[in-house]
Amino acid sequence: MSLEYILGVKAGIGETFQEAEQALQKASLLKPKIVPEDSPKEAFAKTLAQIESRKYAVVMYDGQPLEVSYDLEDVNRDAILEAIDNLKEVAFTYGEDSLAYQALERSIENQSYDRTTGALTNFGYMFELCKREELSPESVLPEGVKRYIVLFDANDMHYWNSNAGYDNVTDHIAAIGKALVDSSRGVFNIDKTDKVPDIVIRVPFVNRTHGSAGDEFMIDPYCHEDHIGPVVERLVDQIYQHQKELC
């Protein structure tokens, strides 16, 4: 089926995974109301109006602090710490140029990345998180800088799967993930302006939170509170731009 359309996205921002999830639920109330009776053209027009106005469904958590975080399902932190220790042990015993080290590194990499988008799996996210905490603890962050969790979720998946086809929708979800990965690898160069320099302190990890078929992604930028909103809005710009290139 040939159809020009763009998947709408919503985003929730918090200082923990749980806060971001609650913000994402509120963001759902801001997205265009697409109903089953809408034709694909009508549905796309609703999403396009939001894109053109840049009135995005982005919400920042504003309730009482929720302390629990990084509760990603099916991830065993002990197993990840063991993998890191094994990598160190093999490097010490045989060297990083050894076949044993390279084989173990490939095994970890195969578990760590979603091949379609280049985003991290839950295992990969926690593996990289553990390494980052070990090498660069958050206590050294500049004053006023916080770590945020941002969840991005595609809208109206049931509607678009029915009207555009699963394969077409999958291509658009992949474009969403690639937009986040590309922007993150570029250290958010899209946000480097004279008015807002160094808006992101560290390159965030991009995690595809529900596996290779999932439509939800997470990033964890470090920046000042006043900057997180503009960062997320510009990322949404990139998400829509990557999808436009499919049309």
FIKOLZA-1660 file (N, C-alpha, C; in steps of 0.1 Angstrom, whole numbers, plus 5000, padded with zeros to 4 digits):
% residues 247
   i   px   py   pz ch aa at
   1 5008 4988 5000  A  M  N
   1 5000 5000 5000  A  M CA
   1 5009 5012 5000  A  M  C
   2 5007 5021 4991  A  S  N
   2 5014 5034 4990  A  S CA
   2 5006 5045 4998  A  S  C
   3 5013 5050 5008  A  L  N
   3 5006 5060 5017  A  L CA
   3 5016 5069 5023  A  L  C
   4 5013 5082 5021  A  E  N
   4 5022 5092 5028  A  E CA
   4 5016 5094 5042  A  E  C
   5 5024 5091 5052  A  Y  N
   5 5020 5094 5066  A  Y CA
   5 5032 5094 5075  A  Y  C
   6 5031 5100 5086  A  I  N
   6 5041 5100 5096  A  I CA
   6 5036 5096 5110  A  I  C
   7 5043 5087 5117  A  L  N
   7 5038 5083 5130  A  L CA
   7 5040 5095 5140  A  L  C
   8 5030 5099 5147  A  G  N
   8 5031 5108 5157  A  G CA
   8 5039 5102 5169  A  G  C
   9 5045 5110 5177  A  V  N
   9 5052 5106 5189  A  V CA
   9 5049 5114 5201  A  V  C
  10 5049 5108 5213  A  K  N
  10 5048 5116 5225  A  K CA
  10 5060 5113 5233  A  K  C
  11 5063 5122 5243  A  A  N
  11 5075 5120 5251  A  A CA
  11 5072 5124 5266  A  A  C
  12 5078 5117 5275  A  G  N
  12 5077 5119 5289  A  G CA
  12 5091 5121 5295  A  G  C
  13 5093 5132 5303  A  I  N
  13 5106 5135 5309  A  I CA
  13 5105 5134 5324  A  I  C
  14 5115 5128 5330  A  G  N
  14 5116 5127 5344  A  G CA
  14 5130 5125 5349  A  G  C
  15 5133 5125 5362  A  E  N
  15 5146 5122 5367  A  E CA
  15 5148 5108 5370  A  E  C
  16 5137 5100 5369  A  T  N
  16 5138 5085 5370  A  T CA
  16 5129 5079 5359  A  T  C
  17 5131 5066 5357  A  F  N
  17 5123 5059 5347  A  F CA
  17 5108 5060 5350  A  F  C
  18 5105 5059 5363  A  Q  N
  18 5091 5059 5367  A  Q CA
  18 5085 5073 5365  A  Q  C
  19 5092 5083 5368  A  E  N
  19 5087 5097 5366  A  E CA
  19 5085 5099 5351  A  E  C
  20 5094 5094 5343  A  A  N
  20 5092 5096 5328  A  A CA
  20 5080 5088 5323  A  A  C
  21 5077 5076 5329  A  E  N
  21 5065 5068 5325  A  E CA
  21 5052 5076 5329  A  E  C
  22 5052 5082 5340  A  Q  N
  22 5040 5090 5344  A  Q CA
  22 5038 5102 5335  A  Q  C
  23 5049 5109 5332  A  A  N
  23 5048 5120 5323  A  A CA
  23 5044 5116 5309  A  A  C
  24 5048 5104 5305  A  L  N
  24 5044 5099 5292  A  L CA
  24 5029 5097 5291  A  L  C
  25 5023 5092 5302  A  Q  N
  25 5009 5090 5303  A  Q CA
  25 5001 5103 5301  A  Q  C
  26 5006 5114 5307  A  K  N
  26 5000 5127 5306  A  K CA
  26 5002 5132 5292  A  K  C
  27 5013 5129 5286  A  A  N
  27 5016 5133 5272  A  A CA
  27 5006 5127 5262  A  A  C
  28 5000 5115 5266  A  S  N
  28 4990 5109 5257  A  S CA
  28 4978 5118 5255  A  S  C
  29 4975 5126 5265  A  L  N
  29 4963 5135 5265  A  L CA
  29 4965 5146 5255  A  L  C
  30 4978 5149 5251  A  L  N
  30 4981 5160 5242  A  L CA
  30 4982 5156 5227  A  L  C
  31 4982 5143 5225  A  K  N
  31 4984 5139 5211  A  K CA
  31 4971 5141 5203  A  K  C
  32 4972 5142 5190  A  P  N
  32 4959 5144 5182  A  P CA
  32 4950 5131 5184  A  P  C
  33 4937 5134 5184  A  K  N
  33 4928 5123 5186  A  K CA
  33 4924 5116 5173  A  K  C
  34 4931 5105 5170  A  I  N
  34 4928 5097 5158  A  I CA
  34 4918 5086 5162  A  I  C
  35 4907 5085 5155  A  V  N
  35 4897 5075 5158  A  V CA
  35 4896 5065 5146  A  V  C
  36 4891 5053 5149  A  P  N
  36 4890 5043 5138  A  P CA
  36 4883 5047 5126  A  P  C
  37 4873 5057 5127  A  E  N
  37 4865 5061 5116  A  E CA
  37 4873 5071 5107  A  E  C
  38 4884 5076 5111  A  D  N
  38 4892 5085 5103  A  D CA
  38 4898 5077 5091  A  D  C
  39 4898 5084 5079  A  S  N
  39 4905 5078 5068  A  S CA
  39 4920 5081 5071  A  S  C
  40 4929 5073 5064  A  P  N
  40 4943 5076 5066  A  P CA
  40 4947 5090 5063  A  P  C
  41 4941 5096 5053  A  K  N
  41 4944 5110 5049  A  K CA
  41 4940 5119 5061  A  K  C
  42 4928 5117 5067  A  E  N
  42 4924 5125 5078  A  E CA
  42 4933 5123 5090  A  E  C
  43 4937 5111 5093  A  A  N
  43 4946 5108 5104  A  A CA
  43 4959 5115 5102  A  A  C
  44 4965 5114 5090  A  F  N
  44 4977 5121 5088  A  F CA
  44 4976 5136 5089  A  F  C
  45 4965 5141 5085  A  A  N
  45 4963 5156 5085  A  A CA
  45 4963 5161 5100  A  A  C
  46 4958 5152 5109  A  K  N
  46 4958 5156 5123  A  K CA
  46 4973 5156 5129  A  K  C
  47 4980 5146 5125  A  T  N
  47 4994 5146 5130  A  T CA
  47 5002 5157 5123  A  T  C
  48 5000 5159 5110  A  L  N
  48 5007 5169 5103  A  L CA
  48 5005 5183 5109  A  L  C
  49 4993 5186 5114  A  A  N
  49 4989 5199 5120  A  A CA
  49 4998 5201 5132  A  A  C
  50 4999 5190 5140  A  Q  N
  50 5007 5191 5152  A  Q CA
  50 5022 5194 5149  A  Q  C
  51 5027 5187 5139  A  I  N
  51 5041 5188 5134  A  I CA
  51 5044 5203 5130  A  I  C
  52 5035 5208 5121  A  E  N
  52 5037 5221 5116  A  E CA
  52 5036 5232 5126  A  E  C
  53 5028 5230 5137  A  S  N
  53 5026 5240 5147  A  S CA
  53 5037 5238 5158  A  S  C
  54 5044 5227 5158  A  R  N
  54 5054 5223 5168  A  R CA
  54 5048 5223 5182  A  R  C
  55 5035 5220 5183  A  K  N
  55 5028 5218 5196  A  K CA
  55 5029 5204 5200  A  K  C
  56 5040 5199 5204  A  Y  N
  56 5043 5185 5205  A  Y CA
  56 5037 5180 5219  A  Y  C
  57 5035 5167 5219  A  A  N
  57 5030 5160 5231  A  A CA
  57 5042 5156 5239  A  A  C
  58 5048 5166 5246  A  V  N
  58 5059 5165 5254  A  V CA
  58 5056 5170 5268  A  V  C
  59 5058 5161 5278  A  V  N
  59 5054 5165 5292  A  V CA
  59 5066 5162 5301  A  V  C
  60 5068 5171 5311  A  M  N
  60 5078 5169 5321  A  M CA
  60 5072 5166 5334  A  M  C
  61 5076 5156 5341  A  Y  N
  61 5070 5152 5354  A  Y CA
  61 5071 5163 5364  A  Y  C
  62 5060 5166 5371  A  D  N
  62 5060 5177 5380  A  D CA
  62 5054 5173 5394  A  D  C
  63 5054 5160 5397  A  G  N
  63 5048 5156 5410  A  G CA
  63 5059 5154 5420  A  G  C
  64 5056 5146 5431  A  Q  N
  64 5066 5143 5441  A  Q CA
  64 5077 5134 5435  A  Q  C
  65 5089 5136 5440  A  P  N
  65 5100 5127 5434  A  P CA
  65 5097 5112 5436  A  P  C
  66 5100 5105 5426  A  L  N
  66 5099 5090 5426  A  L CA
  66 5113 5085 5426  A  L  C
  67 5118 5078 5436  A  E  N
  67 5132 5075 5438  A  E CA
  67 5136 5063 5429  A  E  C
  68 5128 5053 5427  A  V  N
  68 5132 5040 5420  A  V CA
  68 5134 5044 5405  A  V  C
  69 5145 5038 5400  A  S  N
  69 5148 5040 5386  A  S CA
  69 5155 5028 5379  A  S  C
  70 5156 5029 5366  A  Y  N
  70 5162 5019 5358  A  Y CA
  70 5157 5005 5360  A  Y  C
  71 5144 5004 5362  A  D  N
  71 5138 4991 5364  A  D CA
  71 5134 4985 5351  A  D  C
  72 5143 4982 5343  A  L  N
  72 5140 4976 5330  A  L CA
  72 5139 4961 5330  A  L  C
  73 5127 4957 5325  A  E  N
  73 5124 4942 5327  A  E CA
  73 5134 4933 5320  A  E  C
  74 5135 4921 5325  A  D  N
  74 5144 4911 5320  A  D CA
  74 5158 4915 5320  A  D  C
  75 5163 4923 5328  A  V  N
  75 5177 4927 5329  A  V CA
  75 5182 4923 5343  A  V  C
  76 5192 4915 5343  A  N  N
  76 5198 4910 5355  A  N CA
  76 5211 4918 5357  A  N  C
  77 5211 4927 5367  A  R  N
  77 5223 4936 5369  A  R CA
  77 5235 4928 5373  A  R  C
  78 5233 4917 5381  A  D  N
  78 5244 4909 5385  A  D CA
  78 5251 4902 5373  A  D  C
  79 5243 4898 5364  A  A  N
  79 5248 4891 5352  A  A CA
  79 5256 4901 5344  A  A  C
  80 5252 4913 5343  A  I  N
  80 5259 4924 5336  A  I CA
  80 5272 4927 5342  A  I  C
  81 5272 4928 5356  A  L  N
  81 5285 4931 5363  A  L CA
  81 5294 4919 5361  A  L  C
  82 5289 4907 5361  A  E  N
  82 5297 4895 5358  A  E CA
  82 5304 4896 5344  A  E  C
  83 5296 4900 5334  A  A  N
  83 5301 4901 5321  A  A CA
  83 5312 4912 5320  A  A  C
  84 5311 4923 5327  A  I  N
  84 5321 4933 5328  A  I CA
  84 5334 4927 5334  A  I  C
  85 5332 4920 5345  A  D  N
  85 5344 4914 5352  A  D CA
  85 5351 4904 5343  A  D  C
  86 5343 4896 5336  A  N  N
  86 5348 4886 5327  A  N CA
  86 5357 4892 5316  A  N  C
  87 5352 4904 5311  A  L  N
  87 5359 4911 5300  A  L CA
  87 5372 4916 5306  A  L  C
  88 5372 4921 5318  A  K  N
  88 5384 4926 5324  A  K CA
  88 5394 4915 5326  A  K  C
  89 5389 4903 5331  A  E  N
  89 5398 4892 5334  A  E CA
  89 5404 4886 5321  A  E  C
  90 5396 4885 5311  A  V  N
  90 5402 4880 5298  A  V CA
  90 5412 4890 5292  A  V  C
  91 5409 4903 5294  A  A  N
  91 5419 4913 5289  A  A CA
  91 5432 4912 5296  A  A  C
  92 5431 4910 5310  A  F  N
  92 5443 4910 5318  A  F CA
  92 5451 4897 5315  A  F  C
  93 5444 4886 5313  A  T  N
  93 5451 4873 5311  A  T CA
  93 5456 4871 5297  A  T  C
  94 5448 4875 5287  A  Y  N
  94 5452 4872 5273  A  Y CA
  94 5455 4884 5265  A  Y  C
  95 5450 4896 5270  A  G  N
  95 5452 4908 5262  A  G CA
  95 5440 4911 5253  A  G  C
  96 5438 4924 5250  A  E  N
  96 5427 4928 5242  A  E CA
  96 5428 4924 5228  A  E  C
  97 5440 4920 5223  A  D  N
  97 5441 4916 5210  A  D CA
  97 5439 4901 5208  A  D  C
  98 5436 4894 5219  A  S  N
  98 5435 4880 5218  A  S CA
  98 5422 4875 5212  A  S  C
  99 5421 4863 5207  A  L  N
  99 5409 4858 5201  A  L CA
  99 5399 4856 5212  A  L  C
 100 5403 4852 5224  A  A  N
 100 5393 4850 5235  A  A CA
 100 5386 4863 5239  A  A  C
 101 5394 4874 5239  A  Y  N
 101 5388 4887 5242  A  Y CA
 101 5379 4892 5231  A  Y  C
 102 5383 4890 5219  A  Q  N
 102 5375 4895 5208  A  Q CA
 102 5362 4887 5207  A  Q  C
 103 5362 4874 5210  A  A  N
 103 5350 4865 5210  A  A CA
 103 5340 4870 5221  A  A  C
 104 5346 4872 5233  A  L  N
 104 5337 4877 5244  A  L CA
 104 5331 4890 5241  A  L  C
 105 5339 4899 5235  A  E  N
 105 5334 4912 5231  A  E CA
 105 5323 4912 5221  A  E  C
 106 5325 4903 5211  A  R  N
 106 5314 4901 5201  A  R CA
 106 5301 4895 5207  A  R  C
 107 5303 4886 5216  A  S  N
 107 5291 4880 5223  A  S CA
 107 5283 4891 5231  A  S  C
 108 5290 4900 5238  A  I  N
 108 5284 4911 5245  A  I CA
 108 5278 4920 5235  A  I  C
 109 5284 4923 5224  A  E  N
 109 5279 4933 5215  A  E CA
 109 5266 4927 5208  A  E  C
 110 5266 4914 5205  A  N  N
 110 5254 4908 5199  A  N CA
 110 5242 4910 5208  A  N  C
 111 5244 4910 5221  A  Q  N
 111 5233 4911 5231  A  Q CA
 111 5229 4926 5233  A  Q  C
 112 5238 4935 5229  A  S  N
 112 5237 4949 5233  A  S CA
 112 5230 4958 5224  A  S  C
 113 5229 4954 5211  A  Y  N
 113 5224 4964 5201  A  Y CA
 113 5212 4958 5193  A  Y  C
 114 5202 4967 5191  A  D  N
 114 5191 4964 5182  A  D CA
 114 5196 4967 5168  A  D  C
 115 5197 4957 5159  A  R  N
 115 5204 4958 5146  A  R CA
 115 5196 4967 5137  A  R  C
 116 5183 4969 5139  A  T  N
 116 5175 4977 5130  A  T CA
 116 5178 4992 5131  A  T  C
 117 5180 4996 5144  A  T  N
 117 5181 5011 5147  A  T CA
 117 5195 5015 5152  A  T  C
 118 5202 5005 5157  A  G  N
 118 5215 5009 5163  A  G CA
 118 5213 5013 5178  A  G  C
 119 5201 5013 5183  A  A  N
 119 5198 5016 5197  A  A CA
 119 5203 5004 5205  A  A  C
 120 5205 5007 5218  A  L  N
 120 5208 4996 5228  A  L CA
 120 5196 4988 5232  A  L  C
 121 5199 4975 5234  A  T  N
 121 5188 4967 5241  A  T CA
 121 5188 4970 5255  A  T  C
 122 5179 4964 5263  A  N  N
 122 5179 4966 5277  A  N CA
 122 5193 4961 5283  A  N  C
 123 5197 4949 5279  A  F  N
 123 5210 4944 5283  A  F CA
 123 5221 4954 5280  A  F  C
 124 5222 4959 5267  A  G  N
 124 5232 4968 5263  A  G CA
 124 5232 4981 5271  A  G  C
 125 5219 4986 5274  A  Y  N
 125 5218 4999 5281  A  Y CA
 125 5224 4997 5295  A  Y  C
 126 5220 4986 5302  A  M  N
 126 5225 4984 5316  A  M CA
 126 5240 4981 5316  A  M  C
 127 5245 4975 5305  A  F  N
 127 5259 4972 5304  A  F CA
 127 5267 4985 5303  A  F  C
 128 5263 4994 5294  A  E  N
 128 5269 5007 5292  A  E CA
 128 5267 5016 5305  A  E  C
 129 5256 5015 5311  A  L  N
 129 5253 5023 5323  A  L CA
 129 5263 5019 5334  A  L  C
 130 5265 5006 5336  A  C  N
 130 5274 5001 5346  A  C CA
 130 5288 5006 5344  A  C  C
 131 5292 5005 5331  A  K  N
 131 5306 5010 5328  A  K CA
 131 5307 5025 5330  A  K  C
 132 5297 5032 5327  A  R  N
 132 5298 5047 5328  A  R CA
 132 5298 5050 5343  A  R  C
 133 5290 5044 5351  A  E  N
 133 5290 5046 5366  A  E CA
 133 5304 5043 5372  A  E  C
 134 5310 5033 5367  A  E  N
 134 5323 5029 5372  A  E CA
 134 5334 5039 5368  A  E  C
 135 5334 5043 5355  A  L  N
 135 5344 5052 5350  A  L CA
 135 5342 5067 5353  A  L  C
 136 5330 5071 5354  A  S  N
 136 5327 5085 5356  A  S CA
 136 5315 5087 5365  A  S  C
 137 5316 5087 5378  A  P  N
 137 5304 5088 5387  A  P CA
 137 5298 5101 5386  A  P  C
 138 5285 5101 5389  A  E  N
 138 5277 5113 5387  A  E CA
 138 5281 5125 5396  A  E  C
 139 5289 5122 5407  A  S  N
 139 5293 5132 5416  A  S CA
 139 5301 5143 5410  A  S  C
 140 5307 5140 5398  A  V  N
 140 5316 5150 5391  A  V CA
 140 5308 5158 5381  A  V  C
 141 5295 5157 5381  A  L  N
 141 5287 5165 5372  A  L CA
 141 5288 5180 5376  A  L  C
 142 5288 5189 5366  A  P  N
 142 5288 5203 5369  A  P CA
 142 5276 5208 5377  A  P  C
 143 5278 5219 5384  A  E  N
 143 5267 5224 5393  A  E CA
 143 5255 5227 5384  A  E  C
 144 5243 5223 5389  A  G  N
 144 5231 5226 5382  A  G CA
 144 5227 5216 5371  A  G  C
 145 5236 5207 5368  A  V  N
 145 5233 5197 5358  A  V CA
 145 5227 5184 5364  A  V  C
 146 5216 5179 5358  A  K  N
 146 5209 5167 5363  A  K CA
 146 5209 5157 5352  A  K  C
 147 5207 5145 5356  A  R  N
 147 5205 5134 5346  A  R CA
 147 5190 5132 5344  A  R  C
 148 5185 5131 5332  A  Y  N
 148 5171 5129 5329  A  Y CA
 148 5169 5116 5322  A  Y  C
 149 5157 5111 5323  A  I  N
 149 5152 5100 5316  A  I CA
 149 5141 5105 5307  A  I  C
 150 5142 5102 5294  A  V  N
 150 5132 5107 5284  A  V CA
 150 5127 5094 5277  A  V  C
 151 5113 5092 5277  A  L  N
 151 5107 5081 5270  A  L CA
 151 5100 5087 5258  A  L  C
 152 5102 5081 5246  A  F  N
 152 5095 5084 5234  A  F CA
 152 5087 5072 5230  A  F  C
 153 5074 5075 5226  A  D  N
 153 5065 5064 5223  A  D CA
 153 5057 5068 5210  A  D  C
 154 5056 5059 5201  A  A  N
 154 5048 5062 5189  A  A CA
 154 5033 5061 5192  A  A  C
 155 5026 5070 5185  A  N  N
 155 5011 5071 5187  A  N CA
 155 5003 5062 5177  A  N  C
 156 4992 5057 5182  A  D  N
 156 4981 5051 5174  A  D CA
 156 4987 5039 5165  A  D  C
 157 4994 5031 5172  A  M  N
 157 5000 5019 5165  A  M CA
 157 4990 5010 5159  A  M  C
 158 4979 5007 5167  A  H  N
 158 4969 4998 5162  A  H CA
 158 4963 5004 5149  A  H  C
 159 4960 5017 5149  A  Y  N
 159 4954 5023 5137  A  Y CA
 159 4963 5022 5125  A  Y  C
 160 4976 5025 5127  A  W  N
 160 4985 5025 5115  A  W CA
 160 4988 5011 5111  A  W  C
 161 4989 5002 5120  A  N  N
 161 4992 4988 5115  A  N CA
 161 4980 4983 5107  A  N  C
 162 4968 4987 5110  A  S  N
 162 4956 4983 5102  A  S CA
 162 4955 4990 5089  A  S  C
 163 4959 5003 5089  A  N  N
 163 4957 5011 5077  A  N CA
 163 4969 5013 5068  A  N  C
 164 4981 5011 5073  A  A  N
 164 4993 5012 5065  A  A CA
 164 5001 4999 5063  A  A  C
 165 4998 4990 5072  A  G  N
 165 5005 4977 5071  A  G CA
 165 5017 4976 5080  A  G  C
 166 5018 4964 5086  A  Y  N
 166 5029 4962 5096  A  Y CA
 166 5043 4966 5091  A  Y  C
 167 5046 4962 5079  A  D  N
 167 5059 4964 5074  A  D CA
 167 5062 4979 5072  A  D  C
 168 5052 4987 5067  A  N  N
 168 5054 5001 5066  A  N CA
 168 5056 5008 5079  A  N  C
 169 5048 5004 5089  A  V  N
 169 5049 5009 5102  A  V CA
 169 5063 5006 5108  A  V  C
 170 5067 4994 5106  A  T  N
 170 5080 4990 5111  A  T CA
 170 5091 4999 5106  A  T  C
 171 5090 5003 5093  A  D  N
 171 5100 5012 5087  A  D CA
 171 5100 5025 5094  A  D  C
 172 5088 5030 5098  A  H  N
 172 5087 5043 5104  A  H CA
 172 5093 5042 5119  A  H  C
 173 5090 5031 5125  A  I  N
 173 5095 5030 5139  A  I CA
 173 5111 5029 5138  A  I  C
 174 5116 5023 5128  A  A  N
 174 5131 5022 5127  A  A CA
 174 5136 5036 5125  A  A  C
 175 5129 5044 5117  A  A  N
 175 5133 5058 5114  A  A CA
 175 5133 5066 5127  A  A  C
 176 5124 5064 5136  A  I  N
 176 5123 5070 5149  A  I CA
 176 5136 5067 5157  A  I  C
 177 5139 5054 5158  A  G  N
 177 5151 5050 5165  A  G CA
 177 5164 5055 5159  A  G  C
 178 5165 5055 5146  A  K  N
 178 5177 5060 5140  A  K CA
 178 5178 5075 5142  A  K  C
 179 5167 5082 5142  A  A  N
 179 5168 5097 5145  A  A CA
 179 5174 5099 5158  A  A  C
 180 5170 5092 5168  A  L  N
 180 5175 5094 5182  A  L CA
 180 5190 5089 5182  A  L  C
 181 5193 5078 5176  A  V  N
 181 5207 5074 5176  A  V CA
 181 5216 5083 5169  A  V  C
 182 5212 5088 5157  A  D  N
 182 5220 5097 5149  A  D CA
 182 5223 5110 5157  A  D  C
 183 5212 5116 5163  A  S  N
 183 5213 5128 5170  A  S CA
 183 5222 5127 5182  A  S  C
 184 5221 5115 5189  A  S  N
 184 5229 5113 5201  A  S CA
 184 5244 5112 5198  A  S  C
 185 5247 5104 5187  A  R  N
 185 5261 5102 5183  A  R CA
 185 5267 5115 5179  A  R  C
 186 5259 5125 5174  A  G  N
 186 5264 5138 5170  A  G CA
 186 5265 5147 5182  A  G  C
 187 5264 5142 5194  A  V  N
 187 5264 5150 5206  A  V CA
 187 5254 5162 5206  A  V  C
 188 5243 5159 5200  A  F  N
 188 5232 5169 5199  A  F CA
 188 5237 5182 5192  A  F  C
 189 5245 5180 5181  A  N  N
 189 5249 5192 5174  A  N CA
 189 5237 5200 5169  A  N  C
 190 5226 5194 5168  A  I  N
 190 5214 5202 5164  A  I CA
 190 5210 5212 5175  A  I  C
 191 5215 5211 5187  A  D  N
 191 5212 5220 5198  A  D CA
 191 5223 5230 5201  A  D  C
 192 5235 5229 5194  A  K  N
 192 5246 5237 5197  A  K CA
 192 5244 5251 5190  A  K  C
 193 5240 5261 5198  A  T  N
 193 5238 5274 5193  A  T CA
 193 5245 5284 5202  A  T  C
 194 5246 5296 5197  A  D  N
 194 5252 5306 5205  A  D CA
 194 5244 5310 5217  A  D  C
 195 5231 5308 5216  A  K  N
 195 5222 5312 5227  A  K CA
 195 5222 5301 5238  A  K  C
 196 5223 5288 5234  A  V  N
 196 5223 5277 5243  A  V CA
 196 5235 5268 5241  A  V  C
 197 5247 5272 5245  A  P  N
 197 5259 5264 5243  A  P CA
 197 5259 5252 5252  A  P  C
 198 5266 5241 5248  A  D  N
 198 5268 5229 5257  A  D CA
 198 5255 5225 5264  A  D  C
 199 5244 5224 5256  A  I  N
 199 5231 5221 5262  A  I CA
 199 5231 5207 5268  A  I  C
 200 5239 5198 5262  A  V  N
 200 5239 5184 5268  A  V CA
 200 5254 5182 5272  A  V  C
 201 5256 5177 5284  A  I  N
 201 5269 5176 5290  A  I CA
 201 5275 5163 5285  A  I  C
 202 5267 5152 5285  A  R  N
 202 5272 5139 5281  A  R CA
 202 5263 5133 5270  A  R  C
 203 5270 5126 5261  A  V  N
 203 5262 5119 5250  A  V CA
 203 5253 5109 5257  A  V  C
 204 5240 5110 5255  A  P  N
 204 5230 5100 5261  A  P CA
 204 5230 5087 5254  A  P  C
 205 5227 5076 5262  A  F  N
 205 5225 5063 5256  A  F CA
 205 5210 5063 5250  A  F  C
 206 5209 5056 5239  A  V  N
 206 5195 5054 5233  A  V CA
 206 5192 5039 5235  A  V  C
 207 5181 5037 5242  A  N  N
 207 5176 5023 5245  A  N CA
 207 5163 5020 5238  A  N  C
 208 5162 5009 5231  A  R  N
 208 5149 5004 5226  A  R CA
 208 5143 4995 5236  A  R  C
 209 5134 5000 5244  A  T  N
 209 5131 4994 5257  A  T CA
 209 5123 4981 5256  A  T  C
 210 5116 4978 5245  A  H  N
 210 5108 4966 5244  A  H CA
 210 5113 4957 5233  A  H  C
 211 5126 4957 5230  A  G  N
 211 5131 4948 5220  A  G CA
 211 5129 4953 5206  A  G  C
 212 5133 4944 5196  A  S  N
 212 5133 4948 5182  A  S CA
 212 5120 4951 5176  A  S  C
 213 5109 4947 5183  A  A  N
 213 5096 4950 5178  A  A CA
 213 5089 4962 5185  A  A  C
 214 5096 4968 5194  A  G  N
 214 5091 4978 5203  A  G CA
 214 5090 4992 5196  A  G  C
 215 5081 5000 5200  A  D  N
 215 5079 5013 5195  A  D CA
 215 5082 5024 5205  A  D  C
 216 5089 5020 5216  A  E  N
 216 5093 5029 5227  A  E CA
 216 5108 5030 5228  A  E  C
 217 5113 5042 5229  A  F  N
 217 5127 5044 5231  A  F CA
 217 5130 5053 5243  A  F  C
 218 5142 5052 5248  A  M  N
 218 5146 5059 5260  A  M CA
 218 5159 5065 5258  A  M  C
 219 5161 5078 5263  A  I  N
 219 5175 5084 5263  A  I CA
 219 5177 5089 5277  A  I  C
 220 5190 5092 5280  A  D  N
 220 5193 5097 5294  A  D CA
 220 5203 5108 5293  A  D  C
 221 5199 5120 5288  A  P  N
 221 5208 5131 5287  A  P CA
 221 5211 5138 5300  A  P  C
 222 5222 5144 5302  A  Y  N
 222 5226 5152 5313  A  Y CA
 222 5226 5166 5309  A  Y  C
 223 5218 5174 5315  A  C  N
 223 5218 5189 5311  A  C CA
 223 5211 5197 5322  A  C  C
 224 5211 5210 5320  A  H  N
 224 5204 5219 5330  A  H CA
 224 5189 5218 5328  A  H  C
 225 5181 5220 5339  A  E  N
 225 5167 5218 5338  A  E CA
 225 5160 5227 5328  A  E  C
 226 5166 5239 5326  A  D  N
 226 5160 5249 5316  A  D CA
 226 5162 5244 5302  A  D  C
 227 5171 5234 5300  A  H  N
 227 5174 5230 5286  A  H CA
 227 5168 5217 5282  A  H  C
 228 5163 5209 5291  A  I  N
 228 5158 5196 5287  A  I CA
 228 5146 5197 5278  A  I  C
 229 5137 5207 5280  A  G  N
 229 5125 5208 5272  A  G CA
 229 5129 5211 5257  A  G  C
 230 5138 5221 5255  A  P  N
 230 5142 5224 5241  A  P CA
 230 5150 5212 5235  A  P  C
 231 5157 5204 5243  A  V  N
 231 5165 5193 5238  A  V CA
 231 5155 5183 5232  A  V  C
 232 5144 5179 5240  A  V  N
 232 5135 5169 5236  A  V CA
 232 5127 5174 5224  A  V  C
 233 5123 5187 5224  A  E  N
 233 5115 5192 5212  A  E CA
 233 5123 5191 5199  A  E  C
 234 5136 5194 5200  A  R  N
 234 5145 5193 5188  A  R CA
 234 5147 5178 5184  A  R  C
 235 5147 5169 5194  A  L  N
 235 5147 5155 5190  A  L CA
 235 5135 5151 5183  A  L  C
 236 5123 5156 5187  A  V  N
 236 5111 5153 5180  A  V CA
 236 5111 5158 5166  A  V  C
 237 5117 5170 5164  A  D  N
 237 5119 5176 5151  A  D CA
 237 5127 5165 5142  A  D  C
 238 5137 5160 5148  A  Q  N
 238 5146 5150 5140  A  Q CA
 238 5138 5137 5137  A  Q  C
 239 5130 5133 5147  A  I  N
 239 5122 5121 5145  A  I CA
 239 5112 5123 5133  A  I  C
 240 5106 5135 5132  A  Y  N
 240 5097 5137 5121  A  Y CA
 240 5104 5139 5108  A  Y  C
 241 5116 5145 5109  A  Q  N
 241 5124 5147 5096  A  Q CA
 241 5128 5134 5091  A  Q  C
 242 5133 5125 5099  A  H  N
 242 5137 5111 5094  A  H CA
 242 5125 5104 5088  A  H  C
 243 5113 5106 5093  A  Q  N
 243 5101 5099 5088  A  Q CA
 243 5097 5105 5074  A  Q  C
 244 5099 5119 5073  A  K  N
 244 5095 5125 5061  A  K CA
 244 5103 5120 5049  A  K  C
 245 5116 5116 5052  A  E  N
 245 5124 5111 5042  A  E CA
 245 5120 5098 5036  A  E  C
 246 5111 5091 5043  A  L  N
 246 5105 5078 5039  A  L CA
 246 5093 5081 5029  A  L  C
 247 5088 5093 5030  A  C  N
 247 5075 5095 5022  A  C CA
 247 5078 5098 5007  A  C  C
% end
